[in-house]
Amino acid sequence: VGVSPIVCAWIQSFNISGNNLPPNRGLERALEEGANSGFLNLSARKLKEYPRTASNYDLSDTVEADLSRNRLAEVPLEVCHLVALEMLNLYHNCIKTIPDTIINLQSLTSLNLSRNQLCALPASLCGLPLRVLIASNNKLVCIPEAIGQLRSLMELDVSCNEITALPRHIGRLKALRELNVRRNLLCVLPEDLAELPLVKFDFSCNKVSTIPVCYRKMSQLQSLQLENNPLQSPPAQICIKGKVHVFKYLSIEACRSDKMPDSLYLPVMERLSLSRPTTGSTEDIDQNKKQDTDSGVGSDNGDKRLSATESLESVDPQFTMRRKMEQLREELELMEQLRDSIESRLKVALPEDLGSSLMDGVVLCHLANHIRPRSVVSIHVPSPAVPKLSMAKCRRNVENFLDACRKMGVPELCLPHHILEEKGMIKVSVTVQALVDETSTKQALFT
């Protein structure tokens, strides 16, 4: 079949039959925009290698590079020469190794390596000023010991890998706020993590059986994900109740495991007998009794008189420990009672951290108004523009709540700082319960 000269000319003009294909106009445009803006976006272009035409553009000032969703088998060496780079996204490629030349990126603060085929992270990576390192969904079996050098690291995500243990020096990451080790093969959690200012910690879907008791010191922790672990301490029935209950359990365990000298474990009566002479004249014994009476022990008056409980505490540390455990259990019950009282009346689900959810006074004011409408006339509430109230407004809410309680005849009132500073949640619980009980009693009398 013959082809007209016009069609032949059209084919030749586009070089369809030759090896020199027409340039990808979209790719060229992205390179040009990258040179002009400092943001190089080469995402989702099915790239198997770095574009050769990139050398035609000045990309030396590139600050952010997105090469995600491509088919790169390695980190392009050209990228490792973009020394001004601050953010590098290599998500969802086929990368198996990271070249040591990545150390050239001394301005890099955020690196995303997730969904690749990495089996290891090079130590050179730990010489960068990273604040965010995401290496989830790879084939990592370990984290380099040099990770402790990343002193500015705030977020570390190595979830969905095959890591069996966390490195010893992970406790040196003093700036770390978020740690995600979900879906790995961890059996033990290092105690050094307790010293880090973690806000979010996810170790769900591992093989952890015990949470170290020192983790109760994680005062800044807001989110704790621990499901799908064979946990025995704390047991599952404690874990499903949330972070507050887990930490209370750890506090109780800490009291139990306090190490004391062997002599302190002697029976109480035996140590009582050791504290007095076993032999001696009647006068000596009478003198001892007189000294005891003078010191207040066994006497009926005097400011220095010791109670039976205090006497037991002074000679039996185990008794003191039992008392602390009982107090912690009572505190747990009161906190749960406080939560139930508020949630059942306001029909809301309060956050896991009950204290922080009450400290602005908003929920407590609504509770007072639920029990007696308009008992708190004005309530300061957060807004989308200002999601967190100032301390002055929080204080006004709290004082208005306490005034409402006082007017409703609540006999036991906590102080404002117990709510505002979360330092007296037991007293807050007693106040709320007294408010509920007082109004319930009055309603019963009127009916």
Secondary structure, DSSP 8 states (H G I E B T S, - for coil): ----HHHHHHHHHTTTTSS-----HHHHHHHHHHHHHSEEE-TTS--SS--GGGGGS--TT--EEE--SS--SS--TTGGG-TT--EEE--SS------GGGGG-TT--EEE--SS--S---GGGGGS--SEEE--SS------GGGGG-TT--EEE--SS------GGGGG-TT--EEE--SS------GGGGGS--SEEE--SS---B--GGGGG-TT--EEE--SS---BS-HHHHTT-HHHHHHHHHHHHHHT----GGGGS-HHHHHHHTS-SS--HHHHHHHHHHHHHHTTT-SS-TT---HHHHHHHH-HHHHHHHHHHHHHHHHHHHHHHHHHHHHHHT----S-HHHHHTTSHHHHHHHHHHSTTSS-------SSS-S--HHHHHHHHHHHHHHHHHTT-S----HHHHHSSS-HHHHHHHHHHHHHHHHHHHHHH-
